[in-house]
Every structure is written in structure tokens, then in C-alpha cells.
Amino acid sequence: MDGLHRMMFDDVLTEHGLTGFTDTDRAEVVSAWPSCSSTLPTSADWRSTPSGPPN
């Protein structure tokens, strides 16, 4: 699955002209991808965060 994620990530970077990512950067992002939450935070989540929502 990492290979597919890497291909898709490379495509997104290319489509948006994001050329500053090295191969090491790309590999790091792809390896961290599975640990990212797939849900958006709710207002209750932000209320429980001391700093509140991002600006």
C-alpha cells in the first residue's frame, strides 16, 4: 500500500507544483500517512484543547 500512497502523493505534489520535497521528505510523509486520523475534529474536540481551534 505504501507504493500506491507514494505514487498518489507524487502526483499531488506534481499537479500543484510543489517541488521542495526531497525523496526523504516524501518517504517520511508516506510512512506517517497510516497513523493520521481519518476524521475531522469536532467542536467538542476543540473545547477540550487548551489552545482552542487553529486560526
N, C-alpha and C positions, 0 to 999 in steps of 0.2 A: 504494500500500500504506500510505503514511503516514496517509491518510484513515481507513482501516479501523483501524489501530492507535490513532489518536486517538479514534475512536468507542468502541472497546473500553476504552481507558484511562478515558475519561469515564464509561462505565458502571460500571467497577470503583470509581472514586472515589465516585460517587453511591451505589452499593449499600452502601458502607462508611462513608458519612457524612464523607468526607474533603474538607472544603470549603476548606482553606487553600491549595490550589494555584491560582495565577493562570493566565491563558491563556498567559503567557510560560513559566511553570513547566511547564505541560502540553506545550507545543510543544517545549521543551528535552528533556523525558523521551522524547517520541515520536521525536525526531530522533536520540537516542542509542541507542534500542532495538536497531537492527540491529547495532550494534557490541558488544552484550552477548554473552557466551558462552552457548551453549545447553546446556552440560554442567556438571554439578556437579563441584567439585574432589574429588580422591581423597585418601586418607590420604598417599600419596606426595607429592602437591602440597603438603600442609601441612607435611610433614617438610622440604621444601626451602625453606619460608618462614621467615625468621628469627624472626618474631613468633609462629609457630605458628597453630593454629586460633583463630577468634574465640571469645570467652567467651559 
